[in-house]
Amino acid sequence: MSTKMDNPERPVWMNWAFLGIFLWTSWQLAGFWMERLNG
């Protein structure tokens, strides 16, 4: 099993897209909980 991302079914930009979506949703949830906890 190679560690290189040479899987033709999933391009590299897809990984960055998933990462960006995950970070954005977690940021939104964090802001939502901060608003509720503070107030």
Buried (B, 14 or more C-beta within 10 A) or exposed (E): EEEEEEEEEEEEEEEEEEEEEEEEEEEEEEEEEEEEEEE
